[in-house]
């Protein structure tokens, strides 16, 4: 029944699913709690994506979201043309500032296909789920330890963030850099053209 409660929270984008991640880490440990939370978060996000696709077009096309849809759609199309759509979507998922509920509601209406949505959601939510589940596991053992979050977890998160950046380092395309970005980098003396 806790799985159903968690899916309900994730499906309706109600804050509080992170507490289930914390509890799963405390109860099941990182070995079972992390994959379980990652799977449930991904399934919940995809259910929200599906419901938005089936029933949310009228809501999304209203005036106050039309500009957001157009801007996001142009960014997604540009990334798709450059062959970087997967990494762009993954960076949006990894970014803690861009809200996950907005991606779940808007992505079906800007032609992000379900397979890309699921794969970037799965990979993009992994560091967050790992951190919260490890915190839950550590909090369950806090009486025995002095540090609630082990240093090894920071190494895992650092390795994950480096792994996401590596493919973009091998794709050097100076022609794809917007002119304003080039001018900004020139001012900082990071590049010389």
N, C-alpha and C positions, 0 to 999 in steps of 0.2 A: 504494500500500500504506500510505502514511502517513495517507491519508484514512480507511482502515479502522481503523487503530490509534486514531486520534483519535475516531472514532465509537464504538469499543469502550469507551474511557475515559469518554466522555460518557454513553453508554448505561448503564453500570454505576455511574455517579457516582464514579468513581475520580479522586482528585485528580491533577492533572498536565496537564489539558487547557489550563491557562493557559500552560504551556511551549510547547505547539503554537502558541498565539496569538503568543507572543514570537518563536518561530522563523519563523512566517509573516510577521510584520512585518519581520524581518531579511532573509528570503529574497526575498519578493515585494513588499515595500514596503507602504505604507498603501493604495494604490490597489487592489491585488488582494488583499492579505492580510486587510484588514479585512472586506470583503464575504464572502470565503471563510470566515473564522472565524465571522462572525455567522451565516451560513447553516448551517455545520456544528454550531455550538452549539445553534441552534434545532431543527434536525432531530434531534440527539441527545437534547435535552430532550423533544421530542415522542415519540420512540421509547420513552423511559423512561416517559413518561405513558401511552402505549398499552400497554406491557407491564404496568404497574401496574394499569391498567383491566381488562385481560384476566385476569391471574393473581394480582394482589396483594390482592384484597379480604379474604381470610382473614388475611393478615399485618397489614393495616391495622386490621382490626376487633378485634384482640387488646386485652386490657385496658390495656396501657401506651400504646397510641395512641388508644384510644377517646375519652379526655378531650380530647386535642389535636384530633381530628377534630370533636368536638362544638363546641368553642370556635371553631375556625376556620370551621366551617360556619355558626355563628350570625353571625359577623362578615361573612362573604361574603353571607349572606342579607340582613343589614341594609344592606350597601352596595348590593346589587342593588335593594332596595326604594327606596332614596334615589336611584337612578340613577347611582351613583358606582362601580359594580363595576369597570369598566375601569380607572379611576384608582387604585382600591384595589389591584387585582392588579398594576398597573404600579409602584405605590410599593413593594409587597412585593418585586418583581423588582429594583428599583433599590437597595433597602436591602441593604447588605453584611452585615448581622447575620443576617437570616433566610436559612437555607441553601437554595440552589437545588435540591439533591437532595430536600429535604423537600417543596418545592412540586411537583416532578416526580412524586413518589410519592403525595402526598396529594390534589392537586387533582382527579384523576379521581373521587375518592370523595366529594367535596363538591359535585358537580354543576357544576363549572366546565366549560363546553363547550369543545371542541377549538379552535374558531376564536378564542375569547377567550384561551385558553392560548397559542396560537401567536403571536397579535398582541402580547400583553403580554410574552411571552418575547423576541420579536424586538426590540421597542423597549426593553425593560428591560435586555437584555444589550448593547445597542449602545454605551453609554458605556464599560463595562468593556472590551469587545473593542477599541474604538477606542484607549483608553488603553494597553492592553497591546501592541497591534500598533504603535502609534506609538513606544512604548518600544523595541520590537524593532527598528524601522526606525532609530531614533536611536542605539541601541547598535551597529548595523552601521556607522554613520558616526561613532562616537565619536572616532576618531582625528583627524577633521577639525574636530570641534566641541568647545567647552568645556562646553556644557550638554547632557546626554543627552536631556532632554525639552524640546522647544521650547515657548516661552511661548504660541504660537498654539494648542497642543493644550489648554491650560488654558482659553482663551477658548471653544473649542468645547464643552468639558465644562460650563462655566458656562452657556453659551447653552442647552444641552440640559436642564440642571436647571431653568432658568427656564421653558423651554417646557413642561415637565411641570406646573409649578405654576400657570401662567396659567389653564387652564380651571377650576381649583378656586376661584380668586379671583373669578370671575364667578358662582359658585354660592353666594351668601350666603343661607344658610338658618339663622337663629338657632334655629329650633325643632328642627333636627337635631343641635345641639350637646348632648352629654350634660350633665346637671346638674352632675356632678362637674367637668367641664371648665370650665363657666361659673364655678363657685365658685373653682376654681384661678386662672382669669384675673382674677376680681374681686380675689383676694388680691394678685395682682401689679399691680393697678391698670391692667390693659390694657383692660378694658371696664367700663362703668358701667351698671348696670341698676337 
